[in-house]
């Protein structure tokens, strides 16, 4: 469950300790500043939460790699630095705000065939140009059937650090954690040719739980509408 008392990602402990230390100092000068420090410390703990997730099981299921809102589903080329040779694939872009869980998860069972970090700028991650210009880390995963899925961690305006624990030739399972982005960011996922998204723009994703697509399904791209 995604709760305030969820486990904390190891990358968060240095920041939490720093916030607690600053809060104690602020309390020496002012109760109001101390209270502000407590609020910010609480937010820091909340930001680095790593809630347990229940991942749907099934051969070929592609699971959301991140929490957040789908801002764009479109045909797009893969990052140039990968030299992957894929010119136009269905790309699902998930934007994470500062209150979302920022721990990233593996989208599909398979073997990691490439991990590539690319330095870049720090535009607002919700902008289209963020996919091409921002700092990013790409992960290419090959399934047992030979299909390839690309997932890209993208830094944002505030997020200035991408952490990735995955490595080449690593065997992974959908839903496993593999990294985190600090502090507001975006994750792009590129589907294989012929695989259509089963989610829609504006839909909220739960990393490690929401099914984005099915490698073995011939279903057309799903549509949706806002309902109150």
C-alpha positions in Angstrom: 0.0 0.0 0.0 1.1 3.6 -0.7 1.1 5.0 2.8 3.1 7.4 4.8 4.5 4.5 6.9 5.7 2.6 3.8 9.4 1.5 3.7 11.9 4.2 2.8 14.2 3.8 -0.3 17.9 3.7 0.8 18.7 6.8 -1.3 16.4 8.9 1.0 18.1 8.4 4.3 20.9 10.9 3.8 18.3 13.6 2.8 16.1 12.7 5.7 19.0 13.0 8.2 19.9 16.3 6.6 16.3 17.6 7.0 16.2 16.5 10.6 19.5 18.2 11.4 18.3 21.5 9.8 15.0 21.2 11.7 16.8 21.0 15.0 18.9 24.1 14.1 15.8 26.0 13.1 14.1 25.2 16.4 16.9 26.9 18.2 16.0 30.2 16.5 12.2 30.0 16.1 9.4 27.7 16.9 7.7 28.7 13.6 10.9 27.9 11.6 11.1 24.6 13.5 7.5 23.8 12.6 8.3 24.5 9.0 11.3 22.2 9.2 9.1 19.4 10.6 6.7 19.8 7.7 9.5 19.7 5.2 11.1 16.7 7.0 7.7 14.9 6.8 7.5 15.6 3.1 11.0 14.3 2.6 10.1 11.0 4.3 7.0 10.8 2.2 8.9 11.5 -1.0 11.3 8.6 -0.5 8.7 6.1 0.4 8.9 2.7 -1.4 5.5 1.1 -0.9 5.1 -2.6 -1.6 3.1 -3.3 -4.8 1.1 -6.3 -6.0 2.3 -7.0 -9.6 -0.2 -8.8 -11.9 1.4 -12.0 -13.2 1.1 -13.1 -16.8 3.3 -13.9 -19.8 3.7 -10.8 -21.9 2.2 -8.3 -19.5 3.8 -4.8 -19.5 3.5 -3.1 -16.2 3.8 0.6 -15.5 7.4 1.5 -14.5 6.3 4.5 -12.4 3.6 6.3 -10.5 2.1 9.4 -12.2 -0.1 10.7 -14.9 0.1 9.7 -18.6 0.7 13.0 -20.3 1.3 11.7 -23.8 0.8 8.6 -25.9 2.3 9.0 -29.4 4.5 7.5 -32.1 8.1 8.5 -31.5 11.7 7.6 -32.3 13.9 6.1 -29.6 16.7 8.2 -28.1 19.4 8.8 -30.7 22.3 7.9 -28.4 21.1 4.3 -28.2 21.5 3.7 -31.9 18.7 1.2 -31.6 17.4 1.6 -35.1 13.8 1.8 -34.1 12.3 4.8 -35.9 8.6 5.0 -34.8 7.2 3.1 -31.8 4.3 3.7 -29.4 5.7 5.8 -26.6 3.9 6.2 -23.2 5.1 9.2 -21.2 4.4 9.2 -17.4 4.9 12.5 -15.5 5.7 12.3 -11.8 5.0 15.3 -9.6 6.8 15.9 -6.3 4.1 14.0 -4.3 4.3 10.8 -6.4 6.3 7.7 -5.5 9.6 8.2 -7.4 10.9 4.6 -7.1 11.0 3.1 -10.6 10.1 -0.5 -11.4 10.9 -3.0 -14.2 8.0 -3.2 -16.7 8.4 -6.7 -18.0 10.1 -10.1 -17.4 13.3 -10.4 -19.4 17.0 -9.8 -19.6 18.6 -6.3 -19.6 20.6 -5.9 -22.8 21.6 -2.3 -22.5 21.9 0.4 -19.8 22.8 3.8 -21.1 23.2 7.2 -19.2 23.0 10.4 -21.3 23.8 13.8 -19.7 21.5 16.6 -20.7 19.4 19.6 -19.7 16.7 20.0 -17.0 13.6 21.3 -18.7 10.2 20.8 -17.1 9.7 17.0 -17.5 6.1 17.5 -18.6 7.2 19.2 -21.8 7.6 17.2 -25.0 11.2 18.3 -25.6 12.2 16.7 -22.3 12.4 13.3 -24.0 15.1 14.6 -26.4 17.0 17.2 -24.4 16.9 16.2 -20.7 19.3 14.1 -18.7 18.2 10.5 -18.9 19.0 6.9 -18.3 17.8 4.2 -20.7 17.1 0.5 -20.0 16.6 -2.0 -22.9 14.9 -5.3 -21.9 14.6 -8.3 -24.1 11.8 -10.8 -23.3 11.9 -14.6 -23.6 10.1 -14.2 -26.9 12.7 -11.9 -28.3 10.7 -8.7 -28.1 12.4 -5.5 -26.7 10.9 -2.9 -24.4 12.7 0.4 -23.7 12.1 2.3 -20.5 13.8 5.7 -20.0 14.2 7.6 -16.7 14.2 11.4 -17.4 15.3 14.1 -15.0 13.1 17.2 -14.7 13.2 20.9 -13.7 13.7 20.0 -10.0 14.9 16.4 -10.3 18.7 16.6 -10.8 19.7 13.0 -10.0 18.9 9.7 -11.6 19.8 6.5 -9.8 19.8 3.2 -11.6 20.8 -0.1 -10.0 20.2 -2.3 -13.1 23.1 -3.7 -15.1 23.7 -5.5 -18.4 22.8 -9.2 -18.6 20.7 -8.9 -15.4 17.6 -11.1 -15.3 14.7 -9.1 -14.1 11.0 -9.6 -13.3 8.1 -7.1 -13.8 7.5 -5.0 -10.7 11.0 -5.2 -9.3 12.5 -1.9 -8.2 15.6 -0.8 -10.1 16.1 2.9 -9.5 14.7 6.3 -8.3 14.6 9.9 -9.6 14.9 13.0 -7.4 12.6 15.1 -7.1 10.1 15.5 -10.0 10.5 13.7 -13.2 9.2 11.6 -16.1 9.5 8.0 -17.4 9.0 7.1 -21.1 8.2 3.6 -22.1 8.5 2.4 -25.8 6.4 -0.5 -26.8 7.5 -3.1 -29.5 6.2 -2.8 -33.0 2.6 -4.0 -33.3 1.9 -3.7 -29.6 -0.8 -1.1 -28.7 -1.2 0.8 -25.4 -4.2 -0.3 -23.2 -4.1 2.9 -21.2 -5.1 6.4 -22.1 -3.8 10.0 -21.7 -4.7 11.5 -18.4 -4.9 8.1 -16.7 -3.1 7.7 -13.3 -0.5 5.0 -13.2 0.5 2.9 -10.2 4.1 1.7 -10.7 4.4 -2.1 -10.5 0.7 -2.6 -10.7 -1.1 -0.9 -13.6 -1.0 -3.0 -16.9 0.1 -0.8 -19.8 -0.1 -3.4 -22.6 0.1 -7.1 -23.5 2.8 -8.3 -25.8 0.5 -11.1 -27.0 -2.6 -9.1 -27.5 -3.8 -7.8 -30.9 -6.2 -5.3 -29.3 -6.3 -1.8 -30.8 -5.2 1.2 -28.9 -7.6 2.0 -26.1 -9.5 5.2 -25.8 -11.1 6.9 -22.8 -13.0 9.9 -21.6 -13.3 12.0 -18.4 -16.3 11.1 -16.2 -17.4 12.6 -13.0 
